Amino acid sequence: MTDDIAVIGGGTMGVGIAYVAALAGRRVHVVEPDATRAAIMARTVETTLAGAVSRGKLDADAAEATAARVVRVETVKAIPEGLALIVESVPERLDLKRDVLSSASVRSPQLLATNTSAMSIDVLAKSVRDPSTFLGLHFFNPVWSIKLLEIVQGAATSSDALAQARTFGKAIGKETITVRDVPGFATSRLDFAASLEAIRMLEDGVASADDIDRAAVLAYRHPVGPLRLSDIVGLDVRLEVARALEAAHGPRFAPPAMLAKMVAEGRLGAKSGRGFFDWPA
């Protein structure tokens, strides 16, 4: 029985998932059809490993072996059949995730997961062959630093699938929590309660973006402030998820006008170079 896994999508979250799995000794097949993004993914892995070596966390041989375990493939069809796990990590668009998960399920993994912060596991399960082996694995950015892994149980998710997910989480150094398939799960609802209120405070002129974030970091020991985190996640993603949470839970999750205006202006955060803060290229 293979311990190999696959990650579909070589973006920010996908490369993080691939990194921690490879660091834990798993061979990881990363589906990334775009050559430019694949090159960025490879550089990210190399840079992150180099940082670990410089800090004394890894030796050079271990870093080289870890990098060699991350293998790029161009299509889902190139994923070997029967892997221990396939994690879908493509953008938060329902039609795209459905298509990708449908193709991934044909590869007959022992466990199939979606990395989503808000989408319904039960809705996505309709696209897979065996919903009993399907669940959510919600990773957090940066994956190599944040120790939490949120496991989202669908109505059809089996107890065996949950056990496999917890075992995988432990193997890659994560603490896991298990939540029901409720919009926003646990972590996104907590996160958005803070981030949307921080945007409203900025909108109301309570304090500067920098001071609002410093308050969260210094008073509550958050590793990064809610506005800077929103820039890292992407303000377009924030807006889309906020609207989904508003539809599910009511006006307390309604996106502030400032957020919608910034997205309309193309101020998307780190990905565009400017959001609540300026970001170097």
Helices and strands as residue ranges (DSSP letters): E 5-8, H 12-23, E 28-31, H 35-54, H 60-68, E 70-73, G 76-78, E 85-88, H 94-105, E 112-114, H 121-125, G 131-133, E 134-138, E 148-153, H 159-171, E 175-180, H 187-203, H 209-220, H 226-233, H 235-249, G 251-253, H 257-264
